[in-house]
Amino acid sequence: METSIIKSQAYGKDRVRVVRVFRHADGWQEIADYSVCCLLSGNQFESSYTKGDNKLVVATDSQKNTVFYLAKTLPAEKVMVPEVFASEIAKFMVNKYDHVTSCQVKIITKPWERMQFDNQGHPHSFYREGKETRWTEAVVTKINPPSKIGLKVRIDSGFYDLEVLKTTNSAFTDFWRDELTTLPDMPDRLLSTKVLCQWKYVSGNLEALENVPFDAIYAGAKRNTLDAFANDPRAWVHASVQTTLYIMADRILNDFAQIDDIYYALPNIHYFPFDLSPFGLKNLQADAEVYMPIADPSGYITATVSRPSKGKL
Ligand SMILES: O=c1[nH]c(=O)c2[nH]c(=O)[nH]c2[nH]1
């Protein structure tokens, strides 16, 4: 006889690929292209794991149907912003099913860029550019289940695979040296990374969070990331990926009070100057012009950055 207990559970449908087109009367059309993961939790689901009892199991197939149903029935402003669509799905689930105490919805977006001709956006044609991937996760939880009065919401957002490179104004010098050190000081180097950035919105009630300008904050987080990388002098005066990361996060926290903390992971994708001295050519240090990108290994610099009151006290 089994004696083990379920400590936590969540089940649902992952990779629900849904594309929603909004056709406006003037011919202007919008597209949202998402991969949705929807997971339900609640202690009444435990018997489906331990006793083979499916009576309360909302089929993952029905959860998938709900995503399509809401994509059709919600207005454009609730579907086109992934944070809002994710929280609408999560809210729908906890409100519809008494025994669902929490619903976690993650959305990965596939960005379609509107085609531009003569500086005019084309009404219905889009293209895919190699760029970062935006994602979000909303979790809606009943405060006193099964009561629906009082819902708590948490929203995380971010992007990954934003590839950037600069050919100067990056350095790495004055680091620890011992018998295992072979790396020379690099007063000027090529720097490249593939940015992963994710942030937590201040948690609160659903209504407060739904008024957050998610799209503008997303654009601001990306703009600060690029601007700190390319233009902030502190990133090369103090010179390390660690410093660059901190400056990126600090700028975002200063710009957006709605964000609680930010996590970055910055691989340092190495491009080493190729030694051409066997051919009588100078290509090291200040003479570096020809580089060999190194696929593996890469540096990997990470940190979570928050405001002082939330940090280590
Ligand atoms: O910006 C850097 N930070 C490091 O910690 C490090 N270590 C290393 O070998 N190169 C670099 N670059």
The ligand as an ORCA input file, in Angstrom:
! r2SCAN-3c Opt
* xyz 0 1
  O      33.989     40.275    -18.487
  C      34.599     39.253    -18.114
  N      34.365     38.743    -16.866
  C      35.004     37.629    -16.398
  O      34.778     37.200    -15.232
  C      35.938     37.009    -17.265
  N      36.738     35.912    -17.143
  C      37.404     35.772    -18.318
  O      38.225     34.836    -18.597
  N      37.051     36.764    -19.188
  C      36.151     37.548    -18.559
  N      35.463     38.662    -18.954
*
